[in-house]
C-alpha cells in the first residue's frame, strides 16, 4: 500500500528501482527495428547502434521525441567531456 511499483516490497529505499541492462540478453544483429517511445529511451542508442555489435536495423521515433532526445544527448556529451572524472 503506497508502494512504488518499481521498489521491491518491504524496501524503504529506491534501491532496486533501477536495473543494469542485460547486455547479453539480445544479439543486436537479430534486431530489425527499435521503436523509441520517449526521449529517455534514446540514451541507449549509442551503445546498441555501434557497428561492432552488428545492429543494422532502423530506429523509429516521432520528430519531437528525436529532437528532444538529441538535445539531451548533446548535453550529456558536453557534461561528460567537461567532467574530470570521465577523462
N, C-alpha and C positions, 0 to 999 in steps of 0.2 A: 504494500500500500504506500503510495507516494514514491515508489522506487523508480528511478530512471531505467528504461528497458535495457540500456547498454551496460549498466552496472550490475555485476553479479549479485544475486540475492544474499543478503547478510553483510554486504560490503558497505562501509560508511564513507568510502572514498571513491574517486573516479578511476582508481587503479583497475585495470581490466577493461576500461572503456574503449581504449584504442588497441588495435591488434597489429602486429607486424604482418605484412603481406606474406603469403605463402608463395615465394618466388618460383618454386619448382612445381607448383600445382598445375600449371598450364604451360604447354610448349607454345611460345608466341608464334612459331611458324605455322601452327594449326589454326590460328585465329584469322578469320576473313574480314571481320568488321568490329570496330569499337564504337559504341554509341555513348557520347558524353552527355549526361543528363543534367549536369550542373557544373559550374566553373571550378569547383573544388576537385572534381574528378580529373581535370586536365593535368594536375601535378604529377601524375604517374606517366604521362606520355613520353617525356624524355627517356625514361628507362625502357618502356615497352617498345618504343619505336627505334631503338638503336639497331642498326643493320646487323650487328653481330648476333642478335637474338633471333633473327630470321623473320620478324614481322613484316609482311608485305601487303597487309590489308588496307582498308580505308578507315578513316576516322570521321565520324559524323557528329555534328553539333549545330545548334542554331547559331545564327550570326551573333546575337547578343552574348550568348554563352561563350563563344570563341573569343570575342573581343574582350570581355571581362577577364576570362582566363588568361589571355595573352598579357594583359596589363599586370595581373597578379604574378605571372611567371617572370616577367621582366623585373618587377620589384624584388622578387625573391633572388633573382640572379644578381642584381645590384647589391643586395644585402650580403649575399654570400661572398661576392667579390671584395667587399669592403670589410668583411669580418676577419679579424686577426686569427680567429680560431679555425678558419677554413683555408688558411694559406698552405 
